[in-house]
Amino acid sequence: MSEELFFRAHAGLPRQAPGSESTTRTLLRLAGQLPENPRVLDIGSGPGSSSILLAQLTTGHVTAIDTHDPFLAELTERAKTADVSDSIATLNAPMEDIPLPDGCADLIWAEGSAYLMGFDAALASWRRLLADDGVIVLTEAEWLTPAPSTGAKTFWDEGYPAMRTTGENVTAAMQSGYEVRAVYVLPDDDWAQYYDPLTQRIAELRAAGVDEYFLSMLGQEISIRASHGHDYAYTGYVLRPRVASVA
């Protein structure tokens, strides 16, 4: 899906990937103890559903990072409404080259965005941003089976050919120098929280006379999930850099 298509379809929607407030809360709990007033980077923040909740729950400072100015503008307005403007800053920057100093984050958060770089590349690139006892929380699309159905595999091979199983990602995280503190499979309702508003948006675009090919591309992912959702999931990871043992 092109960026133009993605942004047109998702403008004003609450989410740009499967997730929920409940899952954000669960993953934050699994992240464990954070410093008082932690420094948080929300990478690939979109319009800020997670950013705002993280500001509220951690009482820290959140830097929301995205490359789409309309999303960041929407986030700023949402933060005002939620009365957390003083706790959130926005930064337009590519996730593979974030212009912030080493060790600047106690918590890196990336719901549904790391795949844009690739799981391994994201873990390698973002490591320098973490404080010594920092933690990364991300969600990743994954296979639930080593032999997915043809329909699911054909779709994801086009959209995310590097998609792996949970076991493969756990191994990759460990090989990248991280301890895997928690793995959490997002519930089915998290997909509904993403797809239900998107389905309504497709109907609105169709009524507005938008090209049907455009709309069919939007709807394909939803129909694949309905038919083959047992083959794949979104999984949350809580990762901390492994500390070298002292001989």
C-alpha atoms as a printed R data frame, in Angstrom:
    type eleno elety resid chain resno       x       y      z
1   ATOM     1    CA   MET     A     1   0.000   0.000  0.000
2   ATOM     2    CA   SER     A     2   1.393   3.418 -0.956
3   ATOM     3    CA   GLU     A     3   1.951   6.106  1.670
4   ATOM     4    CA   GLU     A     4  -0.619   8.313 -0.037
5   ATOM     5    CA   LEU     A     5  -3.225   5.566  0.179
6   ATOM     6    CA   PHE     A     6  -2.390   4.811  3.792
7   ATOM     7    CA   PHE     A     7  -2.599   8.431  4.929
8   ATOM     8    CA   ARG     A     8  -5.787   9.138  3.017
9   ATOM     9    CA   ALA     A     9  -7.481   6.115  4.539
10  ATOM    10    CA   HIS     A    10  -6.266   6.697  8.084
11  ATOM    11    CA   ALA     A    11  -6.626  10.455  8.500
12  ATOM    12    CA   GLY     A    12  -8.629  11.096 11.647
13  ATOM    13    CA   LEU     A    13  -8.901   7.427 12.634
14  ATOM    14    CA   PRO     A    14  -7.953   6.446 16.193
15  ATOM    15    CA   ARG     A    15  -5.449   3.750 15.188
16  ATOM    16    CA   GLN     A    16  -3.121   2.863 12.337
17  ATOM    17    CA   ALA     A    17  -2.492  -0.733 13.451
18  ATOM    18    CA   PRO     A    18  -4.097  -3.300 15.764
19  ATOM    19    CA   GLY     A    19  -4.018  -2.259 19.411
20  ATOM    20    CA   SER     A    20  -6.063  -0.885 22.288
21  ATOM    21    CA   GLU     A    21  -5.824   1.123 25.469
22  ATOM    22    CA   SER     A    22  -6.000  -2.150 27.387
23  ATOM    23    CA   THR     A    23  -3.014  -3.560 25.512
24  ATOM    24    CA   THR     A    24  -0.993  -0.380 26.015
25  ATOM    25    CA   ARG     A    25  -1.681  -0.623 29.734
26  ATOM    26    CA   THR     A    26  -0.745  -4.312 29.793
27  ATOM    27    CA   LEU     A    27   2.525  -3.785 27.943
28  ATOM    28    CA   LEU     A    28   3.447  -0.855 30.172
29  ATOM    29    CA   ARG     A    29   2.859  -3.034 33.231
30  ATOM    30    CA   LEU     A    30   5.011  -5.780 31.716
31  ATOM    31    CA   ALA     A    31   7.773  -3.228 31.103
32  ATOM    32    CA   GLY     A    32   8.365  -3.170 34.850
33  ATOM    33    CA   GLN     A    33   9.693  -0.426 37.067
34  ATOM    34    CA   LEU     A    34  10.599   2.816 35.329
35  ATOM    35    CA   PRO     A    35  12.419   5.823 36.760
36  ATOM    36    CA   GLU     A    36  10.367   8.624 38.236
37  ATOM    37    CA   ASN     A    37   9.211  10.899 35.408
38  ATOM    38    CA   PRO     A    38  10.661   8.661 32.684
39  ATOM    39    CA   ARG     A    39  11.797   9.894 29.292
40  ATOM    40    CA   VAL     A    40   9.682   8.153 26.655
41  ATOM    41    CA   LEU     A    41  10.111   7.984 22.886
42  ATOM    42    CA   ASP     A    42   7.003   6.909 20.968
43  ATOM    43    CA   ILE     A    43   8.466   5.963 17.586
44  ATOM    44    CA   GLY     A    44   5.985   5.928 14.728
45  ATOM    45    CA   SER     A    45   3.464   7.617 16.982
46  ATOM    46    CA   GLY     A    46   0.833   8.414 14.362
47  ATOM    47    CA   PRO     A    47  -1.826  10.725 15.828
48  ATOM    48    CA   GLY     A    48  -0.862   9.762 19.346
49  ATOM    49    CA   SER     A    49  -3.272   7.345 21.006
50  ATOM    50    CA   SER     A    50  -0.372   5.648 22.781
51  ATOM    51    CA   SER     A    51   1.589   8.862 23.341
52  ATOM    52    CA   ILE     A    52  -1.231  10.464 25.290
53  ATOM    53    CA   LEU     A    53  -1.902   7.385 27.402
54  ATOM    54    CA   LEU     A    54   1.800   6.964 28.157
55  ATOM    55    CA   ALA     A    55   2.023  10.590 29.287
56  ATOM    56    CA   GLN     A    56  -0.934  10.026 31.586
57  ATOM    57    CA   LEU     A    57   0.226   6.699 33.018
58  ATOM    58    CA   THR     A    58   3.939   7.360 33.475
59  ATOM    59    CA   THR     A    59   3.801  11.063 34.442
60  ATOM    60    CA   GLY     A    60   6.947  11.325 32.356
61  ATOM    61    CA   HIS     A    61   7.774  13.251 29.200
62  ATOM    62    CA   VAL     A    62   6.894  11.713 25.836
63  ATOM    63    CA   THR     A    63   8.543  12.620 22.555
64  ATOM    64    CA   ALA     A    64   6.226  11.481 19.761
65  ATOM    65    CA   ILE     A    65   8.163  10.758 16.563
66  ATOM    66    CA   ASP     A    66   6.612  10.477 13.111
67  ATOM    67    CA   THR     A    67   7.260  11.724  9.572
68  ATOM    68    CA   HIS     A    68   3.670  12.718  8.733
69  ATOM    69    CA   ASP     A    69   2.992  16.291  9.844
70  ATOM    70    CA   PRO     A    70  -0.820  15.939  9.789
71  ATOM    71    CA   PHE     A    71  -0.546  13.082 12.311
72  ATOM    72    CA   LEU     A    72   1.676  15.183 14.560
73  ATOM    73    CA   ALA     A    73  -0.707  18.139 14.297
74  ATOM    74    CA   GLU     A    74  -3.607  15.889 15.247
75  ATOM    75    CA   LEU     A    75  -1.579  14.551 18.169
76  ATOM    76    CA   THR     A    76  -0.932  18.083 19.398
77  ATOM    77    CA   GLU     A    77  -4.658  18.826 19.424
78  ATOM    78    CA   ARG     A    78  -5.436  15.543 21.179
79  ATOM    79    CA   ALA     A    79  -2.832  16.339 23.823
80  ATOM    80    CA   LYS     A    80  -4.480  19.701 24.478
81  ATOM    81    CA   THR     A    81  -7.857  18.027 24.890
82  ATOM    82    CA   ALA     A    82  -6.368  15.452 27.275
83  ATOM    83    CA   ASP     A    83  -4.549  18.200 29.214
84  ATOM    84    CA   VAL     A    84  -1.110  16.632 28.704
85  ATOM    85    CA   SER     A    85   0.395  19.204 26.330
86  ATOM    86    CA   ASP     A    86   3.181  19.997 28.788
87  ATOM    87    CA   SER     A    87   4.171  16.324 28.836
88  ATOM    88    CA   ILE     A    88   4.347  15.692 25.081
89  ATOM    89    CA   ALA     A    89   6.630  17.034 22.375
90  ATOM    90    CA   THR     A    90   6.487  16.091 18.708
91  ATOM    91    CA   LEU     A    91   9.402  15.432 16.385
92  ATOM    92    CA   ASN     A    92   9.228  14.956 12.628
93  ATOM    93    CA   ALA     A    93  12.073  12.540 11.964
94  ATOM    94    CA   PRO     A    94  12.661   9.206 10.227
95  ATOM    95    CA   MET     A    95  12.732   6.308 12.659
96  ATOM    96    CA   GLU     A    96  15.977   5.001 11.152
97  ATOM    97    CA   ASP     A    97  17.812   8.281 11.847
98  ATOM    98    CA   ILE     A    98  16.393   9.912 14.974
99  ATOM    99    CA   PRO     A    99  18.325  13.122 15.771
100 ATOM   100    CA   LEU     A   100  18.461  12.644 19.533
101 ATOM   101    CA   PRO     A   101  21.464  11.956 21.786
102 ATOM   102    CA   ASP     A   102  22.563   8.555 23.006
103 ATOM   103    CA   GLY     A   103  20.971   7.385 26.246
104 ATOM   104    CA   CYS     A   104  18.080   9.842 26.025
105 ATOM   105    CA   ALA     A   105  15.222   7.364 26.632
106 ATOM   106    CA   ASP     A   106  14.157   5.284 29.595
107 ATOM   107    CA   LEU     A   107  11.381   3.749 27.504
108 ATOM   108    CA   ILE     A   108  11.129   3.328 23.740
109 ATOM   109    CA   TRP     A   109   7.603   2.556 22.557
110 ATOM   110    CA   ALA     A   110   6.720   1.390 19.040
111 ATOM   111    CA   GLU     A   111   3.246  -0.041 18.483
112 ATOM   112    CA   GLY     A   112   2.875  -1.398 14.963
113 ATOM   113    CA   SER     A   113   5.728   0.643 13.497
114 ATOM   114    CA   ALA     A   114   9.014  -1.280 13.784
115 ATOM   115    CA   TYR     A   115   8.172  -3.331 10.688
116 ATOM   116    CA   LEU     A   116   8.767  -0.222  8.558
117 ATOM   117    CA   MET     A   117  12.473  -0.673  9.310
118 ATOM   118    CA   GLY     A   118  12.389  -4.362 10.037
119 ATOM   119    CA   PHE     A   119  12.522  -5.974 13.480
120 ATOM   120    CA   ASP     A   120  16.297  -6.507 13.541
121 ATOM   121    CA   ALA     A   121  17.170  -3.113 12.077
122 ATOM   122    CA   ALA     A   122  14.918  -1.318 14.560
123 ATOM   123    CA   LEU     A   123  16.505  -3.059 17.541
124 ATOM   124    CA   ALA     A   124  19.985  -2.244 16.269
125 ATOM   125    CA   SER     A   125  19.239   1.387 15.408
126 ATOM   126    CA   TRP     A   126  17.336   2.277 18.566
127 ATOM   127    CA   ARG     A   127  19.719   0.638 21.041
128 ATOM   128    CA   ARG     A   128  21.926   3.728 21.345
129 ATOM   129    CA   LEU     A   129  18.933   5.844 22.401
130 ATOM   130    CA   LEU     A   130  18.277   3.760 25.508
131 ATOM   131    CA   ALA     A   131  19.516   4.687 28.951
132 ATOM   132    CA   ASP     A   132  21.569   2.030 30.729
133 ATOM   133    CA   ASP     A   133  18.491   0.445 32.285
134 ATOM   134    CA   GLY     A   134  16.128   1.350 29.461
135 ATOM   135    CA   VAL     A   135  13.454  -0.838 27.927
136 ATOM   136    CA   ILE     A   136  11.967  -1.232 24.451
137 ATOM   137    CA   VAL     A   137   8.299  -2.132 24.001
138 ATOM   138    CA   LEU     A   138   7.102  -2.854 20.479
139 ATOM   139    CA   THR     A   139   4.396  -4.786 18.679
140 ATOM   140    CA   GLU     A   140   5.127  -6.866 15.603
141 ATOM   141    CA   ALA     A   141   3.087  -8.785 13.039
142 ATOM   142    CA   GLU     A   142   4.038 -12.467 13.271
143 ATOM   143    CA   TRP     A   143   3.183 -15.892 11.959
144 ATOM   144    CA   LEU     A   144   1.478 -18.202 14.428
145 ATOM   145    CA   THR     A   145   2.405 -21.213 12.309
146 ATOM   146    CA   PRO     A   146   5.454 -22.160 10.234
147 ATOM   147    CA   ALA     A   147   3.073 -23.254  7.452
148 ATOM   148    CA   PRO     A   148   0.509 -20.475  6.910
149 ATOM   149    CA   SER     A   149  -2.295 -20.766  4.382
150 ATOM   150    CA   THR     A   150  -1.605 -19.719  0.803
151 ATOM   151    CA   GLY     A   151  -3.966 -16.740  1.036
152 ATOM   152    CA   ALA     A   152  -2.302 -15.314  4.127
153 ATOM   153    CA   LYS     A   153   1.224 -15.972  2.896
154 ATOM   154    CA   THR     A   154   0.583 -14.395 -0.501
155 ATOM   155    CA   PHE     A   155  -0.794 -11.245  1.120
156 ATOM   156    CA   TRP     A   156   1.956 -10.837  3.717
157 ATOM   157    CA   ASP     A   157   4.765 -11.792  1.350
158 ATOM   158    CA   GLU     A   158   3.820  -8.680 -0.590
159 ATOM   159    CA   GLY     A   159   3.214  -6.391  2.380
160 ATOM   160    CA   TYR     A   160   5.842  -7.656  4.845
161 ATOM   161    CA   PRO     A   161   8.051 -10.369  3.332
162 ATOM   162    CA   ALA     A   162  10.358 -10.352  6.379
163 ATOM   163    CA   MET     A   163   7.532 -11.422  8.726
164 ATOM   164    CA   ARG     A   164   8.611 -14.252 11.048
165 ATOM   165    CA   THR     A   165   7.274 -16.491 13.784
166 ATOM   166    CA   THR     A   166   7.404 -15.552 17.452
167 ATOM   167    CA   GLY     A   167  10.170 -18.059 18.054
168 ATOM   168    CA   GLU     A   168  12.250 -16.572 15.259
169 ATOM   169    CA   ASN     A   169  11.813 -13.050 16.623
170 ATOM   170    CA   VAL     A   170  12.663 -14.115 20.165
171 ATOM   171    CA   THR     A   171  15.866 -15.672 18.849
172 ATOM   172    CA   ALA     A   172  16.631 -12.569 16.778
173 ATOM   173    CA   ALA     A   173  16.137 -10.270 19.774
174 ATOM   174    CA   MET     A   174  18.473 -12.373 21.904
175 ATOM   175    CA   GLN     A   175  21.091 -12.460 19.145
176 ATOM   176    CA   SER     A   176  20.824  -8.668 18.968
177 ATOM   177    CA   GLY     A   177  21.839  -8.416 22.616
178 ATOM   178    CA   TYR     A   178  18.457  -8.092 24.322
179 ATOM   179    CA   GLU     A   179  16.778  -9.946 27.141
180 ATOM   180    CA   VAL     A   180  13.195 -10.859 26.278
181 ATOM   181    CA   ARG     A   181  11.314  -9.889 29.419
182 ATOM   182    CA   ALA     A   182   7.786 -10.534 28.101
183 ATOM   183    CA   VAL     A   183   5.897 -11.683 25.015
184 ATOM   184    CA   TYR     A   184   2.194 -10.844 24.725
185 ATOM   185    CA   VAL     A   185  -0.122 -11.827 21.870
186 ATOM   186    CA   LEU     A   186  -2.637  -9.061 21.209
187 ATOM   187    CA   PRO     A   187  -6.265 -10.215 21.573
188 ATOM   188    CA   ASP     A   188  -8.625 -10.414 18.610
189 ATOM   189    CA   ASP     A   189 -10.518  -7.352 19.826
190 ATOM   190    CA   ASP     A   190  -7.423  -5.243 19.156
191 ATOM   191    CA   TRP     A   191  -7.849  -6.008 15.471
192 ATOM   192    CA   ALA     A   192 -11.498  -4.942 15.641
193 ATOM   193    CA   GLN     A   193 -10.486  -1.631 17.218
194 ATOM   194    CA   TYR     A   194  -8.359  -0.994 14.145
195 ATOM   195    CA   TYR     A   195 -10.515  -2.529 11.419
196 ATOM   196    CA   ASP     A   196 -13.992  -1.386 12.474
197 ATOM   197    CA   PRO     A   197 -13.276   2.347 11.988
198 ATOM   198    CA   LEU     A   198 -11.316   1.545  8.822
199 ATOM   199    CA   THR     A   199 -14.270  -0.402  7.420
200 ATOM   200    CA   GLN     A   200 -16.488   2.611  8.039
201 ATOM   201    CA   ARG     A   201 -13.921   4.849  6.340
202 ATOM   202    CA   ILE     A   202 -13.945   2.595  3.256
203 ATOM   203    CA   ALA     A   203 -17.735   2.970  3.056
204 ATOM   204    CA   GLU     A   204 -17.402   6.752  3.314
205 ATOM   205    CA   LEU     A   205 -14.792   6.846  0.567
206 ATOM   206    CA   ARG     A   206 -16.925   4.619 -1.654
207 ATOM   207    CA   ALA     A   207 -19.911   6.933 -1.162
208 ATOM   208    CA   ALA     A   208 -17.664   9.838 -2.130
209 ATOM   209    CA   GLY     A   209 -16.859   8.153 -5.433
210 ATOM   210    CA   VAL     A   210 -13.286   7.164 -4.675
211 ATOM   211    CA   ASP     A   211 -11.758   4.737 -7.180
212 ATOM   212    CA   GLU     A   212 -12.797   1.149 -6.448
213 ATOM   213    CA   TYR     A   213  -9.300  -0.239 -6.988
214 ATOM   214    CA   PHE     A   214  -8.101   2.057 -4.219
215 ATOM   215    CA   LEU     A   215 -10.858   0.755 -1.946
216 ATOM   216    CA   SER     A   216 -10.248  -2.895 -2.795
217 ATOM   217    CA   MET     A   217  -6.647  -2.527 -1.697
218 ATOM   218    CA   LEU     A   218  -7.857  -1.162  1.621
219 ATOM   219    CA   GLY     A   219 -10.376  -3.934  2.089
220 ATOM   220    CA   GLN     A   220  -8.068  -6.796  1.171
221 ATOM   221    CA   GLU     A   221  -6.223  -6.789  4.480
222 ATOM   222    CA   ILE     A   222  -9.512  -6.892  6.391
223 ATOM   223    CA   SER     A   223 -10.859  -9.795  4.344
224 ATOM   224    CA   ILE     A   224  -7.595 -11.734  4.676
225 ATOM   225    CA   ARG     A   225  -7.802 -11.344  8.435
226 ATOM   226    CA   ALA     A   226 -11.384 -12.634  8.458
227 ATOM   227    CA   SER     A   227 -10.434 -15.691  6.407
228 ATOM   228    CA   HIS     A   228  -6.944 -16.477  7.673
229 ATOM   229    CA   GLY     A   229  -6.568 -14.708 11.018
230 ATOM   230    CA   HIS     A   230  -5.663 -17.970 12.738
231 ATOM   231    CA   ASP     A   231  -2.351 -17.909 10.846
232 ATOM   232    CA   TYR     A   232  -0.956 -14.660 12.239
233 ATOM   233    CA   ALA     A   233  -1.166 -12.135 15.059
234 ATOM   234    CA   TYR     A   234   0.339  -8.991 16.456
235 ATOM   235    CA   THR     A   235   2.677  -9.693 19.363
236 ATOM   236    CA   GLY     A   236   4.010  -7.322 21.986
237 ATOM   237    CA   TYR     A   237   7.633  -7.539 23.124
238 ATOM   238    CA   VAL     A   238   9.302  -6.143 26.217
239 ATOM   239    CA   LEU     A   239  13.065  -6.060 25.668
240 ATOM   240    CA   ARG     A   240  15.967  -4.864 27.772
241 ATOM   241    CA   PRO     A   241  19.586  -4.706 26.600
242 ATOM   242    CA   ARG     A   242  21.568  -7.586 28.017
243 ATOM   243    CA   VAL     A   243  24.220  -6.500 30.485
244 ATOM   244    CA   ALA     A   244  27.554  -8.206 29.981
245 ATOM   245    CA   SER     A   245  28.582 -10.278 32.975
246 ATOM   246    CA   VAL     A   246  31.735  -9.310 34.816
247 ATOM   247    CA   ALA     A   247  34.289 -12.098 35.090
